[in-house]
Amino acid sequence: MQPKDTYCVFCRSTERHLPLTENQQRWVRLQKGATFYVGDLLMCTAGSCRKVRSSGNTRRFHPEFLRIPEGVE
């Protein structure tokens, strides 16, 4: 999946979103469970947002939003 500029509902503006790295995917699976599909998730790179959403949806993918911690790259 390629990086893309898309609307972030958390930042309330169009921002660059990147696909998750393997370490970030591993972190999300630890939070959501081993069977949670992470292949289509994107992370907002604006400032300290780092919130996760699915690639096909401008809204968060789950009622509990996730923010990838700074140390997980």
C-alpha positions as CSV (number, residue, x, y, z in Angstrom):
1,M,0.0,0.0,0.0
2,Q,1.3,3.5,-0.9
3,P,1.2,6.6,1.4
4,K,-1.7,8.9,0.6
5,D,-3.0,12.3,1.4
6,T,-6.4,12.0,2.8
7,Y,-8.7,13.6,5.3
8,C,-8.0,12.9,9.0
9,V,-11.1,13.2,11.2
10,F,-8.9,13.7,14.2
11,C,-6.8,16.5,12.7
12,R,-9.8,17.9,10.8
13,S,-7.7,18.4,7.7
14,T,-6.1,16.6,4.8
15,E,-2.9,14.9,6.0
16,R,-0.3,12.3,4.8
17,H,-1.2,8.8,5.9
18,L,1.3,6.0,5.8
19,P,0.8,2.2,5.9
20,L,1.8,0.6,9.2
21,T,5.3,-0.9,9.5
22,E,5.7,-4.5,10.7
23,N,6.4,-3.3,14.2
24,Q,3.4,-1.0,14.2
25,Q,1.2,-3.9,12.9
26,R,2.5,-6.1,15.7
27,W,1.7,-3.4,18.3
28,V,-1.9,-3.1,17.0
29,R,-2.3,-6.9,17.1
30,L,-1.2,-6.8,20.8
31,Q,-3.9,-4.2,21.5
32,K,-6.7,-5.7,19.4
33,G,-5.9,-9.5,19.4
34,A,-3.8,-11.8,17.2
35,T,-6.5,-12.3,14.6
36,F,-7.2,-8.6,14.0
37,Y,-6.5,-7.7,10.3
38,V,-4.0,-4.9,10.0
39,G,-3.1,-5.1,6.3
40,D,-5.2,-2.1,5.3
41,L,-4.5,0.3,8.3
42,L,-3.0,3.7,7.8
43,M,-1.4,6.0,10.4
44,C,-1.7,9.8,10.2
45,T,1.7,11.5,10.2
46,A,0.6,15.0,11.1
47,G,2.5,16.3,14.1
48,S,1.8,14.0,17.0
49,C,-1.5,12.6,15.7
50,R,-0.3,9.1,14.8
51,K,-3.9,7.8,14.9
52,V,-4.8,4.7,13.0
53,R,-7.7,4.1,10.6
54,S,-8.5,1.8,7.8
55,S,-7.5,2.8,4.3
56,G,-11.0,2.8,2.8
57,N,-12.7,4.8,5.5
58,T,-12.2,8.4,6.7
59,R,-13.6,7.5,10.1
60,R,-11.8,5.6,12.7
61,F,-12.0,1.8,12.2
62,H,-13.2,1.0,15.8
63,P,-15.0,2.8,18.5
64,E,-11.8,2.9,20.5
65,F,-9.3,4.8,18.4
66,L,-5.6,3.8,18.6
67,R,-2.6,6.1,18.6
68,I,0.6,4.5,17.7
69,P,3.1,5.4,20.5
70,E,6.2,7.4,19.5
71,G,8.7,4.6,20.2
72,V,7.0,2.1,17.8
73,E,8.4,2.6,14.4
